[in-house]
Amino acid sequence: MMKKIIKMVFCLSLVVGPVALAQESTDTGLEKATGSKVETTLWQMIKQGGWSMYPLGLFSMGMVFFMVQNALSLREKVLLRPDLMPDFIQLMKDKRILDAHTLCKENETLFTYVFAAGLERCSTTGEINYTKIKEAIEEASTEEVTQYMKAVDYLSIIGATAPMLGLLGTVSGMIKAFQTIGSKGMGKPEELAGNIGEALVTTATGLIIAIPCMLAYYYFRNNFIKSTATLGRNIGALLDTLESGELPLGFESMKSDKKAPVIAE
C-alpha cells in the first residue's frame, strides 16, 4: 500500500509541478512588464492557450483513463492467477485434461485463455500431440499479448503526439504575434504578450502530458513483458507435468497428495 501511495504522489508531482512552475514564470514576467503583481489562475492559462488546449485536454483525459485501466488489468495476480497453479499442477499430473479445460473457462484471464487454447488440441481419446499443443499456445499467446498491449501502446501514442500538438499551438501563437506586430506595431505590448503566452502555454501543456505518459508506458510495458515471460515458464511446467506425470522441480514444495479441485458438471 505504501509503495502505491508513493507512486501516486510521484505521478501527481510530475503533473502539478510543471503547471505551478509555468504559472509562476508567467506571473513573474507580467510583474516585470507592468510593474505590479499579476496573479493568473490555471483556468486563465488554459483559456490563454487557445484552440490547441481542447485536443490536449482530451489527451489528458485519455492519459488518466489508460493509466488506470493498465494499472488494474496488468497486475500479475490478475494476468497469471498464481493461486490456481497448484490445482493445474495436480490436474496435469493426473492427466485430467477436461477438468483443467473447465477450470480455465471458469477463470478467464491471460494465463487460462492461453492454456485452454493448448488443451483444446488434445483429443478426447486421450492422445496428446505436444507439437500441436505448443503451436496453439503460441498462437493464443500472440493474440492475447497483442490485445493487452493496445492499451499500453495508446499511452505511447499520446506521449508522442501531445508535444507535437503543443508545438503546433506554439507556431499558431507566434504567427498571431507577428500578425499583431505587422498590423499594430509594438504600440500594444499586452496583445503581443497574449499571443506569446498562448505559444508558451501550449508547449508546456504538451510536455506536461507527454512526460508522465512516456514514464507510464515504459513502466507498464516492462511489467507486462515480465508477466509474459512468467506465463511461458508456468505453461512449460504444466506441459512437462502432463508429459512426465511428475511434479516439476520448480514446484517441488507442493504436496503431491493435494486433492485436485472437483469440477462441477
N, C-alpha and C positions, 0 to 999 in steps of 0.2 A: 504493500500500500504506500509506504514512504517513497519508494522508487517512482511509482506512478505520479505522486504529488510533485516530486522534483521535476519529472519530465514535463508535466503540465505547466509548472511555473516557468521552466526554461522556455517552452514554446510561447507562452504569453509574453515573456520578456523580449523575445525576438520580434513580436508584433508591436507591442506597446512602446518599446524603447525607441525605434526609429521614428515613430509618429511623434513622440514627445520631442525628440531632437529636431525634427523638421519644423515643428511648431515653434520651438524656442528660437531657431535660426530665423524664421520669418518675422517673429516679434522683434528680435534684436535689429534686423535690417530696417524694418519700418521705424523703429525708435530712433535710429541714427539719421534716417532721411527726414523725418518730420520734427525731431527734437522732443517728442513726447512718447510716452509708453503706450503701445497699442497691443491689446490682447485679441488674439484670433482663436476662435473656437474650432474644434475639429470639424463641425458641420460647415463652417465658413470655408475651411480649407477644401473640403470635398466639393462645395459649390464652385470654388475658385478653379478647381481642376478642369472644369468644362465637360465636354461630351464624353471623353475617354474614361471618366470616372464611372459611368454606367456599366460598360462591359467589365471594367476592373472590379466593380462591386459584385457582379455575377461570378467572376473568377474567385473572389474572396469567399463567397458562399460555397462555391464548389470545392474549394480547398478544405474548408471545415467539414463539409459532408464526407468527402473521400477519406480524410484523416480519421474521422470517427468510424466510418464503415470498415476501413482496413484494420483499425485497432481492435474492433470486435470480431471480425471474421478471420483474421490471420493469426490468431492465438494458437500456439502449438497444441494446447489441450483440446481445442475445437477441431483443428485440422486432422490430428493424428489419433485422437481418442486413446491415449495410453492406458486408460482404465480398462479397455476391452482386450488388451493384448494377452493377459493370462487366459481368458476364455477362448480366444482364437488359437492360442498355442495348444491348448488341450483338445480342441476340436480337430486341429490338423494332426495331432498325434494319434487320435482315434479314427482319423480319415472320415470324419462326419462332414462331408463337403456340403450337402444340402442344408444342414443345420447352420453351418458357417455362412452360407449364402443368405439364409433367412435373417441371421443376426446382422449382416451387412445392410440388408434392406430396412431393418428396423432402426438402424442408427446411421442415417445418411450423412456422410461428410467426405472430405477428400480421401482419406485412407480407405474407408469402407467402400466407396464408389469404385476406386481403382482395384481394390482386392476382389470385389464382387465381379468385375469385368473378367478377371482371370479365372475365377471359379466357374463362370458360365461356360467356359470352354471344356470343362470336364464332362465326360459322357455319363449318362445315367446307368450304364452297365458297370461302372467302376474303373474304366480305362482312363488313364491320366496321361495326356500328351503335354509334357512340360514346355516343349517348344512353342506350342500354340498358346499355352497359358502366359508365358513371358511376352509373347507378341501382343496379346490382348491387354496385358498390364501396361506395356509401353504405349500402346495407342490411347488407352484411357487416361494415363498419367499426362500425356501430351495435351489431350483435350482439356483436362481439368486445370492443369497449370496455366494454360492459355486463358481460360475463363477467369481464374483467380487473379492473374496478372493484369487484367484490364483495368481494375480499379486503381492498381498501383501505377500503371502507365499514365492514367489520367492526371495524377499528381505531377508527373514529369512534363506532360503537355502544358499544364497550367504554369508550371515553373519556368518553362522555356518561352511561352507566349506572353506572359504578363510583362516582362521587361520591354519586349518589342512594342507592345501596345502602349506602355508608358512612354517609350521613346517617340512613338507616333504622336502622342499628345504633346510631347515636348516640341516636336517640329511644328505642330499646329500652333502652339502658343508663340513660338518665335516668329512664325510667319505673321501672326496678328501684331506682334510687337513692331516688326519692320513696316507693316502697313500703317500702323499708328504714327511712326516716325515720318513716313512718306507723306501722309495726309495732314498731320497736325504739327510736325516738327517735334522739338524737345520741350515745347511750352507747357505740356501737361504730363509731368513725370508719373503722376498717380495712375494714369491709364496705361502707360508703358510698364509700370511696376505690376499692374494686374495681369498683363499678358505674360510677363516673365514669371510671375508667380504661378500661373497656370502651367507653364512649361516645367517648372521645378517640382510642383506638387505631383504631376502625373508620373514623372520619373521616379520620385520617392515611393509613390504608391505601388508602381510596378515591381520595384525591388523589394518592398515590404512583403508583397505576396509571394514573390519568387523564392526568396531565401528560405522561409520555413517549408515551402512546397518541396524544394530540392532536398532539404535535410530529411523530411519525412519520406520522400521517395526512396532514398538510399537506405534508410533505416528499415522500412517495410520490405524492400526488395531483398536485402541481405538476410533478414529473418526468414523470409519465405524460402529463399534458396537453402538455408539450413534445414528448414522443415521438410523440404522435398528430398534432401539427402537422407534424413532420418526415415522418411517414408520408404525409400528404396531399401534401406537396411532392414527395416521391420518386415517388409513383404518378403525379402530374401530369406529372412529367418523362418518365416512361416512356410515358405515353399520347401526349404530344407527339412523342416519338421515333417511336412506332408510326405516327402520322398523317403526319408530315413526312418520315420516313426520314433525318433528320439528328440529330446529337448535340445535346442541349440545351446552352444557354450555360453552365449551372452545371457541366457535365461536359466542358468543352472540353479539359481536360487529359488525358482518357482517349485512348488511342491508337485511332484509327479502324480500324486494321488488326488489332486484337486479335481473335484467333480465339474464336468462341463455343464454349461447352462442348459436348462430344459427349454426347448423352443416350442412355443405354443403352435399347434397346428391350426 
